[in-house]
């Protein structure tokens, strides 16, 4: 069976939670996130969280500090189901690229 891979890039995430897939739930079926990169684009350390919402919040990363000029890679697979949404938030405006 063929696989359809998709790359999603987001820039300048800040203090308002930003989600994929862009304001909608994941569609019917199973979806596997195979990699996740979080980069601090500011001159100071930032604190970030990543969570899945499907009625409740389920944190993948909770209040993790990323130093200035650094990045974090989550290289474990994450399975997302129909109705899930994946959110990213930072404690600093326009500070996080995903």
PDB file as gemmi writes it, atoms N, CA and C in Angstrom:
CRYST1    1.000    1.000    1.000  90.00  90.00  90.00 P 1                      
ATOM      1  N   UNK A   1       0.837  -1.166   0.000  1.00  0.00           N  
ATOM      2  CA  UNK A   1       0.000   0.000   0.000  1.00  0.00           C  
ATOM      3  C   UNK A   1       0.894   1.246   0.000  1.00  0.00           C  
ATOM      4  N   UNK A   2       0.591   2.189  -0.862  1.00  0.00           N  
ATOM      5  CA  UNK A   2       1.359   3.427  -0.963  1.00  0.00           C  
ATOM      6  C   UNK A   2       1.093   4.317   0.246  1.00  0.00           C  
ATOM      7  N   UNK A   3       2.114   5.061   0.626  1.00  0.00           N  
ATOM      8  CA  UNK A   3       1.991   6.006   1.735  1.00  0.00           C  
ATOM      9  C   UNK A   3       2.062   7.429   1.197  1.00  0.00           C  
ATOM     10  N   UNK A   4       1.237   8.281   1.718  1.00  0.00           N  
ATOM     11  CA  UNK A   4       1.273   9.698   1.366  1.00  0.00           C  
ATOM     12  C   UNK A   4       1.926  10.452   2.511  1.00  0.00           C  
ATOM     13  N   UNK A   5       3.127  10.972   2.283  1.00  0.00           N  
ATOM     14  CA  UNK A   5       3.826  11.723   3.312  1.00  0.00           C  
ATOM     15  C   UNK A   5       3.590  13.203   3.099  1.00  0.00           C  
ATOM     16  N   UNK A   6       3.512  13.936   4.200  1.00  0.00           N  
ATOM     17  CA  UNK A   6       3.248  15.361   4.141  1.00  0.00           C  
ATOM     18  C   UNK A   6       4.166  16.065   5.126  1.00  0.00           C  
ATOM     19  N   UNK A   7       4.741  17.166   4.695  1.00  0.00           N  
ATOM     20  CA  UNK A   7       5.580  17.970   5.578  1.00  0.00           C  
ATOM     21  C   UNK A   7       4.813  19.233   5.940  1.00  0.00           C  
ATOM     22  N   UNK A   8       4.777  19.554   7.218  1.00  0.00           N  
ATOM     23  CA  UNK A   8       4.087  20.756   7.679  1.00  0.00           C  
ATOM     24  C   UNK A   8       5.117  21.631   8.393  1.00  0.00           C  
ATOM     25  N   UNK A   9       5.175  22.890   7.994  1.00  0.00           N  
ATOM     26  CA  UNK A   9       6.089  23.851   8.612  1.00  0.00           C  
ATOM     27  C   UNK A   9       5.273  25.006   9.174  1.00  0.00           C  
ATOM     28  N   UNK A  10       5.651  25.447  10.378  1.00  0.00           N  
ATOM     29  CA  UNK A  10       4.999  26.597  10.992  1.00  0.00           C  
ATOM     30  C   UNK A  10       6.074  27.506  11.561  1.00  0.00           C  
ATOM     31  N   UNK A  11       5.884  28.826  11.405  1.00  0.00           N  
ATOM     32  CA  UNK A  11       6.867  29.798  11.883  1.00  0.00           C  
ATOM     33  C   UNK A  11       6.242  30.739  12.904  1.00  0.00           C  
ATOM     34  N   UNK A  12       7.114  31.261  13.739  1.00  0.00           N  
ATOM     35  CA  UNK A  12       6.755  32.359  14.643  1.00  0.00           C  
ATOM     36  C   UNK A  12       5.582  32.044  15.572  1.00  0.00           C  
ATOM     37  N   UNK A  13       5.545  30.833  16.086  1.00  0.00           N  
ATOM     38  CA  UNK A  13       4.519  30.478  17.071  1.00  0.00           C  
ATOM     39  C   UNK A  13       4.842  31.202  18.371  1.00  0.00           C  
ATOM     40  N   UNK A  14       3.797  31.685  19.033  1.00  0.00           N  
ATOM     41  CA  UNK A  14       4.001  32.432  20.265  1.00  0.00           C  
ATOM     42  C   UNK A  14       3.092  31.970  21.382  1.00  0.00           C  
ATOM     43  N   UNK A  15       2.508  32.932  22.068  1.00  0.00           N  
ATOM     44  CA  UNK A  15       1.761  32.642  23.293  1.00  0.00           C  
ATOM     45  C   UNK A  15       0.330  32.158  23.044  1.00  0.00           C  
ATOM     46  N   UNK A  16      -0.148  32.241  21.819  1.00  0.00           N  
ATOM     47  CA  UNK A  16      -1.446  31.658  21.460  1.00  0.00           C  
ATOM     48  C   UNK A  16      -1.201  30.291  20.849  1.00  0.00           C  
ATOM     49  N   UNK A  17      -1.872  29.285  21.357  1.00  0.00           N  
ATOM     50  CA  UNK A  17      -1.678  27.921  20.849  1.00  0.00           C  
ATOM     51  C   UNK A  17      -2.009  27.863  19.357  1.00  0.00           C  
ATOM     52  N   UNK A  18      -1.115  27.242  18.593  1.00  0.00           N  
ATOM     53  CA  UNK A  18      -1.277  27.072  17.147  1.00  0.00           C  
ATOM     54  C   UNK A  18      -1.386  25.589  16.873  1.00  0.00           C  
ATOM     55  N   UNK A  19      -2.314  25.206  15.997  1.00  0.00           N  
ATOM     56  CA  UNK A  19      -2.564  23.780  15.808  1.00  0.00           C  
ATOM     57  C   UNK A  19      -2.359  23.320  14.378  1.00  0.00           C  
ATOM     58  N   UNK A  20      -2.156  22.023  14.244  1.00  0.00           N  
ATOM     59  CA  UNK A  20      -2.262  21.340  12.962  1.00  0.00           C  
ATOM     60  C   UNK A  20      -3.329  20.277  13.158  1.00  0.00           C  
ATOM     61  N   UNK A  21      -4.118  19.989  12.177  1.00  0.00           N  
ATOM     62  CA  UNK A  21      -4.109  20.568  10.838  1.00  0.00           C  
ATOM     63  C   UNK A  21      -4.896  21.871  10.745  1.00  0.00           C  
ATOM     64  N   UNK A  22      -4.260  22.981  10.971  1.00  0.00           N  
ATOM     65  CA  UNK A  22      -4.726  24.344  10.746  1.00  0.00           C  
ATOM     66  C   UNK A  22      -6.210  24.591  11.001  1.00  0.00           C  
ATOM     67  N   UNK A  23      -6.601  24.531  12.261  1.00  0.00           N  
ATOM     68  CA  UNK A  23      -7.961  24.889  12.643  1.00  0.00           C  
ATOM     69  C   UNK A  23      -9.014  23.817  12.439  1.00  0.00           C  
ATOM     70  N   UNK A  24      -8.593  22.608  12.105  1.00  0.00           N  
ATOM     71  CA  UNK A  24      -9.548  21.517  11.890  1.00  0.00           C  
ATOM     72  C   UNK A  24      -9.028  20.262  12.573  1.00  0.00           C  
ATOM     73  N   UNK A  25      -9.918  19.323  12.791  1.00  0.00           N  
ATOM     74  CA  UNK A  25      -9.515  18.041  13.352  1.00  0.00           C  
ATOM     75  C   UNK A  25      -8.854  17.183  12.279  1.00  0.00           C  
ATOM     76  N   UNK A  26      -8.048  16.224  12.711  1.00  0.00           N  
ATOM     77  CA  UNK A  26      -7.521  15.259  11.756  1.00  0.00           C  
ATOM     78  C   UNK A  26      -8.691  14.471  11.180  1.00  0.00           C  
ATOM     79  N   UNK A  27      -8.647  14.144   9.891  1.00  0.00           N  
ATOM     80  CA  UNK A  27      -9.766  13.449   9.257  1.00  0.00           C  
ATOM     81  C   UNK A  27      -9.843  11.982   9.681  1.00  0.00           C  
ATOM     82  N   UNK A  28     -10.836  11.296   9.172  1.00  0.00           N  
ATOM     83  CA  UNK A  28     -11.067   9.891   9.470  1.00  0.00           C  
ATOM     84  C   UNK A  28      -9.821   9.066   9.195  1.00  0.00           C  
ATOM     85  N   UNK A  29      -9.555   8.122  10.063  1.00  0.00           N  
ATOM     86  CA  UNK A  29      -8.424   7.210   9.876  1.00  0.00           C  
ATOM     87  C   UNK A  29      -7.339   7.443  10.905  1.00  0.00           C  
ATOM     88  N   UNK A  30      -6.216   6.785  10.675  1.00  0.00           N  
ATOM     89  CA  UNK A  30      -5.048   6.894  11.536  1.00  0.00           C  
ATOM     90  C   UNK A  30      -3.999   7.738  10.829  1.00  0.00           C  
ATOM     91  N   UNK A  31      -3.312   8.586  11.583  1.00  0.00           N  
ATOM     92  CA  UNK A  31      -2.273   9.449  11.045  1.00  0.00           C  
ATOM     93  C   UNK A  31      -1.066   9.307  11.956  1.00  0.00           C  
ATOM     94  N   UNK A  32       0.113   9.134  11.380  1.00  0.00           N  
ATOM     95  CA  UNK A  32       1.313   8.949  12.175  1.00  0.00           C  
ATOM     96  C   UNK A  32       2.289  10.089  11.925  1.00  0.00           C  
ATOM     97  N   UNK A  33       2.612  10.796  12.987  1.00  0.00           N  
ATOM     98  CA  UNK A  33       3.617  11.836  12.943  1.00  0.00           C  
ATOM     99  C   UNK A  33       4.956  11.145  13.160  1.00  0.00           C  
ATOM    100  N   UNK A  34       5.865  11.253  12.189  1.00  0.00           N  
ATOM    101  CA  UNK A  34       7.113  10.494  12.293  1.00  0.00           C  
ATOM    102  C   UNK A  34       8.295  11.328  12.776  1.00  0.00           C  
ATOM    103  N   UNK A  35       8.106  12.618  12.922  1.00  0.00           N  
ATOM    104  CA  UNK A  35       9.165  13.469  13.444  1.00  0.00           C  
ATOM    105  C   UNK A  35       8.618  14.823  13.817  1.00  0.00           C  
ATOM    106  N   UNK A  36       9.242  15.456  14.798  1.00  0.00           N  
ATOM    107  CA  UNK A  36       8.783  16.751  15.272  1.00  0.00           C  
ATOM    108  C   UNK A  36      10.011  17.543  15.702  1.00  0.00           C  
ATOM    109  N   UNK A  37      10.224  18.696  15.067  1.00  0.00           N  
ATOM    110  CA  UNK A  37      11.360  19.552  15.395  1.00  0.00           C  
ATOM    111  C   UNK A  37      10.849  20.889  15.918  1.00  0.00           C  
ATOM    112  N   UNK A  38      11.387  21.325  17.051  1.00  0.00           N  
ATOM    113  CA  UNK A  38      11.017  22.600  17.662  1.00  0.00           C  
ATOM    114  C   UNK A  38      12.280  23.447  17.775  1.00  0.00           C  
ATOM    115  N   UNK A  39      12.282  24.650  17.177  1.00  0.00           N  
ATOM    116  CA  UNK A  39      13.464  25.503  17.189  1.00  0.00           C  
ATOM    117  C   UNK A  39      13.164  26.850  17.834  1.00  0.00           C  
ATOM    118  N   UNK A  40      14.030  27.257  18.750  1.00  0.00           N  
ATOM    119  CA  UNK A  40      13.944  28.568  19.382  1.00  0.00           C  
ATOM    120  C   UNK A  40      14.591  29.579  18.439  1.00  0.00           C  
ATOM    121  N   UNK A  41      13.842  30.596  18.023  1.00  0.00           N  
ATOM    122  CA  UNK A  41      14.356  31.589  17.083  1.00  0.00           C  
ATOM    123  C   UNK A  41      14.686  32.919  17.756  1.00  0.00           C  
ATOM    124  N   UNK A  42      14.740  32.942  19.080  1.00  0.00           N  
ATOM    125  CA  UNK A  42      15.000  34.185  19.811  1.00  0.00           C  
ATOM    126  C   UNK A  42      16.373  34.167  20.472  1.00  0.00           C  
ATOM    127  N   UNK A  43      16.723  35.302  21.075  1.00  0.00           N  
ATOM    128  CA  UNK A  43      18.006  35.441  21.753  1.00  0.00           C  
ATOM    129  C   UNK A  43      17.953  34.986  23.207  1.00  0.00           C  
ATOM    130  N   UNK A  44      16.777  34.555  23.678  1.00  0.00           N  
ATOM    131  CA  UNK A  44      16.602  34.111  25.061  1.00  0.00           C  
ATOM    132  C   UNK A  44      15.981  32.725  25.087  1.00  0.00           C  
ATOM    133  N   UNK A  45      16.092  32.053  26.233  1.00  0.00           N  
ATOM    134  CA  UNK A  45      15.447  30.742  26.404  1.00  0.00           C  
ATOM    135  C   UNK A  45      13.932  30.911  26.343  1.00  0.00           C  
ATOM    136  N   UNK A  46      13.258  29.899  25.816  1.00  0.00           N  
ATOM    137  CA  UNK A  46      11.792  29.887  25.785  1.00  0.00           C  
ATOM    138  C   UNK A  46      11.291  28.601  26.432  1.00  0.00           C  
ATOM    139  N   UNK A  47      10.032  28.616  26.843  1.00  0.00           N  
ATOM    140  CA  UNK A  47       9.387  27.435  27.405  1.00  0.00           C  
ATOM    141  C   UNK A  47       8.237  27.052  26.495  1.00  0.00           C  
ATOM    142  N   UNK A  48       8.206  25.784  26.064  1.00  0.00           N  
ATOM    143  CA  UNK A  48       7.211  25.347  25.083  1.00  0.00           C  
ATOM    144  C   UNK A  48       6.431  24.144  25.602  1.00  0.00           C  
ATOM    145  N   UNK A  49       5.230  23.995  25.044  1.00  0.00           N  
ATOM    146  CA  UNK A  49       4.410  22.813  25.290  1.00  0.00           C  
ATOM    147  C   UNK A  49       3.819  22.352  23.970  1.00  0.00           C  
ATOM    148  N   UNK A  50       3.639  21.026  23.857  1.00  0.00           N  
ATOM    149  CA  UNK A  50       3.001  20.407  22.699  1.00  0.00           C  
ATOM    150  C   UNK A  50       1.987  19.421  23.247  1.00  0.00           C  
ATOM    151  N   UNK A  51       0.745  19.501  22.740  1.00  0.00           N  
ATOM    152  CA  UNK A  51      -0.278  18.600  23.260  1.00  0.00           C  
ATOM    153  C   UNK A  51      -1.306  18.256  22.201  1.00  0.00           C  
ATOM    154  N   UNK A  52      -1.933  17.109  22.401  1.00  0.00           N  
ATOM    155  CA  UNK A  52      -3.029  16.652  21.557  1.00  0.00           C  
ATOM    156  C   UNK A  52      -4.325  16.969  22.293  1.00  0.00           C  
ATOM    157  N   UNK A  53      -5.287  17.485  21.558  1.00  0.00           N  
ATOM    158  CA  UNK A  53      -6.613  17.728  22.128  1.00  0.00           C  
ATOM    159  C   UNK A  53      -7.631  16.874  21.403  1.00  0.00           C  
ATOM    160  N   UNK A  54      -8.424  16.166  22.168  1.00  0.00           N  
ATOM    161  CA  UNK A  54      -9.604  15.449  21.689  1.00  0.00           C  
ATOM    162  C   UNK A  54     -10.495  15.356  22.918  1.00  0.00           C  
ATOM    163  N   UNK A  55     -11.209  16.402  23.211  1.00  0.00           N  
ATOM    164  CA  UNK A  55     -12.007  16.639  24.401  1.00  0.00           C  
ATOM    165  C   UNK A  55     -11.118  17.117  25.559  1.00  0.00           C  
ATOM    166  N   UNK A  56     -10.022  16.423  25.854  1.00  0.00           N  
ATOM    167  CA  UNK A  56      -9.077  16.811  26.904  1.00  0.00           C  
ATOM    168  C   UNK A  56      -7.713  17.078  26.278  1.00  0.00           C  
ATOM    169  N   UNK A  57      -6.822  17.725  27.051  1.00  0.00           N  
ATOM    170  CA  UNK A  57      -5.445  17.935  26.607  1.00  0.00           C  
ATOM    171  C   UNK A  57      -4.573  16.775  27.075  1.00  0.00           C  
ATOM    172  N   UNK A  58      -3.780  16.234  26.140  1.00  0.00           N  
ATOM    173  CA  UNK A  58      -2.832  15.159  26.441  1.00  0.00           C  
ATOM    174  C   UNK A  58      -1.455  15.645  26.014  1.00  0.00           C  
ATOM    175  N   UNK A  59      -0.603  15.941  27.000  1.00  0.00           N  
ATOM    176  CA  UNK A  59       0.686  16.569  26.716  1.00  0.00           C  
ATOM    177  C   UNK A  59       1.715  15.571  26.207  1.00  0.00           C  
ATOM    178  N   UNK A  60       2.393  15.967  25.147  1.00  0.00           N  
ATOM    179  CA  UNK A  60       3.550  15.251  24.631  1.00  0.00           C  
ATOM    180  C   UNK A  60       4.798  15.886  25.230  1.00  0.00           C  
ATOM    181  N   UNK A  61       4.795  17.214  25.285  1.00  0.00           N  
ATOM    182  CA  UNK A  61       5.854  18.009  25.908  1.00  0.00           C  
ATOM    183  C   UNK A  61       5.165  19.049  26.775  1.00  0.00           C  
ATOM    184  N   UNK A  62       5.577  19.163  28.018  1.00  0.00           N  
ATOM    185  CA  UNK A  62       4.940  20.108  28.950  1.00  0.00           C  
ATOM    186  C   UNK A  62       6.000  21.010  29.560  1.00  0.00           C  
ATOM    187  N   UNK A  63       5.917  22.304  29.253  1.00  0.00           N  
ATOM    188  CA  UNK A  63       6.778  23.328  29.856  1.00  0.00           C  
ATOM    189  C   UNK A  63       8.271  22.988  29.755  1.00  0.00           C  
ATOM    190  N   UNK A  64       8.720  22.646  28.554  1.00  0.00           N  
ATOM    191  CA  UNK A  64      10.127  22.328  28.318  1.00  0.00           C  
ATOM    192  C   UNK A  64      10.872  23.601  27.902  1.00  0.00           C  
ATOM    193  N   UNK A  65      12.039  23.814  28.471  1.00  0.00           N  
ATOM    194  CA  UNK A  65      12.860  24.966  28.127  1.00  0.00           C  
ATOM    195  C   UNK A  65      13.772  24.621  26.954  1.00  0.00           C  
ATOM    196  N   UNK A  66      13.775  25.515  25.958  1.00  0.00           N  
ATOM    197  CA  UNK A  66      14.702  25.400  24.830  1.00  0.00           C  
ATOM    198  C   UNK A  66      15.608  26.622  24.885  1.00  0.00           C  
ATOM    199  N   UNK A  67      16.920  26.434  25.090  1.00  0.00           N  
ATOM    200  CA  UNK A  67      17.844  27.571  25.172  1.00  0.00           C  
ATOM    201  C   UNK A  67      17.922  28.352  23.857  1.00  0.00           C  
ATOM    202  N   UNK A  68      18.419  29.554  23.937  1.00  0.00           N  
ATOM    203  CA  UNK A  68      18.608  30.392  22.762  1.00  0.00           C  
ATOM    204  C   UNK A  68      19.478  29.681  21.728  1.00  0.00           C  
ATOM    205  N   UNK A  69      19.077  29.751  20.476  1.00  0.00           N  
ATOM    206  CA  UNK A  69      19.856  29.155  19.402  1.00  0.00           C  
ATOM    207  C   UNK A  69      19.820  27.641  19.371  1.00  0.00           C  
ATOM    208  N   UNK A  70      18.904  27.034  20.111  1.00  0.00           N  
ATOM    209  CA  UNK A  70      18.828  25.581  20.196  1.00  0.00           C  
ATOM    210  C   UNK A  70      17.519  25.064  19.618  1.00  0.00           C  
ATOM    211  N   UNK A  71      17.480  23.745  19.465  1.00  0.00           N  
ATOM    212  CA  UNK A  71      16.282  23.084  18.964  1.00  0.00           C  
ATOM    213  C   UNK A  71      16.102  21.763  19.698  1.00  0.00           C  
ATOM    214  N   UNK A  72      14.904  21.220  19.597  1.00  0.00           N  
ATOM    215  CA  UNK A  72      14.585  19.913  20.173  1.00  0.00           C  
ATOM    216  C   UNK A  72      13.947  19.062  19.090  1.00  0.00           C  
ATOM    217  N   UNK A  73      14.348  17.800  19.023  1.00  0.00           N  
ATOM    218  CA  UNK A  73      13.751  16.870  18.081  1.00  0.00           C  
ATOM    219  C   UNK A  73      13.091  15.734  18.850  1.00  0.00           C  
ATOM    220  N   UNK A  74      11.805  15.536  18.593  1.00  0.00           N  
ATOM    221  CA  UNK A  74      11.057  14.402  19.148  1.00  0.00           C  
ATOM    222  C   UNK A  74      11.008  13.370  18.037  1.00  0.00           C  
ATOM    223  N   UNK A  75      11.786  12.301  18.165  1.00  0.00           N  
ATOM    224  CA  UNK A  75      11.899  11.350  17.057  1.00  0.00           C  
ATOM    225  C   UNK A  75      11.150  10.041  17.286  1.00  0.00           C  
ATOM    226  N   UNK A  76      10.217  10.057  18.219  1.00  0.00           N  
ATOM    227  CA  UNK A  76       9.329   8.911  18.388  1.00  0.00           C  
ATOM    228  C   UNK A  76       8.041   9.181  17.627  1.00  0.00           C  
ATOM    229  N   UNK A  77       7.439   8.135  17.128  1.00  0.00           N  
ATOM    230  CA  UNK A  77       6.196   8.296  16.373  1.00  0.00           C  
ATOM    231  C   UNK A  77       5.035   8.646  17.305  1.00  0.00           C  
ATOM    232  N   UNK A  78       4.110   9.446  16.782  1.00  0.00           N  
ATOM    233  CA  UNK A  78       2.907   9.820  17.505  1.00  0.00           C  
ATOM    234  C   UNK A  78       1.729   9.476  16.608  1.00  0.00           C  
ATOM    235  N   UNK A  79       0.800   8.662  17.098  1.00  0.00           N  
ATOM    236  CA  UNK A  79      -0.372   8.280  16.322  1.00  0.00           C  
ATOM    237  C   UNK A  79      -1.510   9.233  16.672  1.00  0.00           C  
ATOM    238  N   UNK A  80      -2.085   9.822  15.633  1.00  0.00           N  
ATOM    239  CA  UNK A  80      -3.201  10.745  15.785  1.00  0.00           C  
ATOM    240  C   UNK A  80      -4.434  10.121  15.161  1.00  0.00           C  
ATOM    241  N   UNK A  81      -5.565  10.293  15.810  1.00  0.00           N  
ATOM    242  CA  UNK A  81      -6.812   9.696  15.350  1.00  0.00           C  
ATOM    243  C   UNK A  81      -7.772  10.770  14.853  1.00  0.00           C  
ATOM    244  N   UNK A  82      -8.809  10.334  14.197  1.00  0.00           N  
ATOM    245  CA  UNK A  82      -9.853  11.239  13.753  1.00  0.00           C  
ATOM    246  C   UNK A  82     -10.362  12.054  14.939  1.00  0.00           C  
ATOM    247  N   UNK A  83     -10.466  13.372  14.773  1.00  0.00           N  
ATOM    248  CA  UNK A  83     -10.934  14.233  15.853  1.00  0.00           C  
ATOM    249  C   UNK A  83      -9.826  14.849  16.678  1.00  0.00           C  
ATOM    250  N   UNK A  84      -8.585  14.356  16.534  1.00  0.00           N  
ATOM    251  CA  UNK A  84      -7.454  14.924  17.265  1.00  0.00           C  
ATOM    252  C   UNK A  84      -7.000  16.232  16.620  1.00  0.00           C  
ATOM    253  N   UNK A  85      -6.396  17.091  17.443  1.00  0.00           N  
ATOM    254  CA  UNK A  85      -5.704  18.275  16.976  1.00  0.00           C  
ATOM    255  C   UNK A  85      -4.417  18.373  17.768  1.00  0.00           C  
ATOM    256  N   UNK A  86      -3.334  18.777  17.116  1.00  0.00           N  
ATOM    257  CA  UNK A  86      -2.018  18.874  17.736  1.00  0.00           C  
ATOM    258  C   UNK A  86      -1.672  20.348  17.897  1.00  0.00           C  
ATOM    259  N   UNK A  87      -1.416  20.778  19.139  1.00  0.00           N  
ATOM    260  CA  UNK A  87      -1.173  22.184  19.451  1.00  0.00           C  
ATOM    261  C   UNK A  87       0.265  22.428  19.896  1.00  0.00           C  
ATOM    262  N   UNK A  88       0.762  23.637  19.569  1.00  0.00           N  
ATOM    263  CA  UNK A  88       2.091  24.102  19.952  1.00  0.00           C  
ATOM    264  C   UNK A  88       1.941  25.483  20.571  1.00  0.00           C  
ATOM    265  N   UNK A  89       2.659  25.740  21.669  1.00  0.00           N  
ATOM    266  CA  UNK A  89       2.599  27.059  22.306  1.00  0.00           C  
ATOM    267  C   UNK A  89       3.938  27.351  22.979  1.00  0.00           C  
ATOM    268  N   UNK A  90       4.309  28.638  22.982  1.00  0.00           N  
ATOM    269  CA  UNK A  90       5.533  29.114  23.615  1.00  0.00           C  
ATOM    270  C   UNK A  90       5.162  30.180  24.632  1.00  0.00           C  
ATOM    271  N   UNK A  91       6.069  30.464  25.548  1.00  0.00           N  
ATOM    272  CA  UNK A  91       5.812  31.526  26.522  1.00  0.00           C  
ATOM    273  C   UNK A  91       6.254  32.891  26.005  1.00  0.00           C  
ATOM    274  N   UNK A  92       6.798  32.940  24.781  1.00  0.00           N  
ATOM    275  CA  UNK A  92       7.331  34.164  24.198  1.00  0.00           C  
ATOM    276  C   UNK A  92       6.756  34.374  22.806  1.00  0.00           C  
ATOM    277  N   UNK A  93       6.362  35.586  22.503  1.00  0.00           N  
ATOM    278  CA  UNK A  93       5.775  35.888  21.185  1.00  0.00           C  
ATOM    279  C   UNK A  93       6.750  35.598  20.057  1.00  0.00           C  
ATOM    280  N   UNK A  94       6.233  35.073  18.964  1.00  0.00           N  
ATOM    281  CA  UNK A  94       6.968  34.778  17.709  1.00  0.00           C  
ATOM    282  C   UNK A  94       8.347  34.175  17.956  1.00  0.00           C  
ATOM    283  N   UNK A  95       8.407  33.111  18.726  1.00  0.00           N  
ATOM    284  CA  UNK A  95       9.696  32.563  19.169  1.00  0.00           C  
ATOM    285  C   UNK A  95       9.960  31.124  18.749  1.00  0.00           C  
ATOM    286  N   UNK A  96       8.960  30.437  18.195  1.00  0.00           N  
ATOM    287  CA  UNK A  96       9.097  29.004  17.959  1.00  0.00           C  
ATOM    288  C   UNK A  96       8.778  28.650  16.512  1.00  0.00           C  
ATOM    289  N   UNK A  97       9.701  27.940  15.874  1.00  0.00           N  
ATOM    290  CA  UNK A  97       9.453  27.358  14.554  1.00  0.00           C  
ATOM    291  C   UNK A  97       9.285  25.862  14.743  1.00  0.00           C  
ATOM    292  N   UNK A  98       8.320  25.285  14.023  1.00  0.00           N  
ATOM    293  CA  UNK A  98       8.018  23.855  14.111  1.00  0.00           C  
ATOM    294  C   UNK A  98       8.105  23.241  12.729  1.00  0.00           C  
TER     295      UNK A  98                                                      
END                                                                             
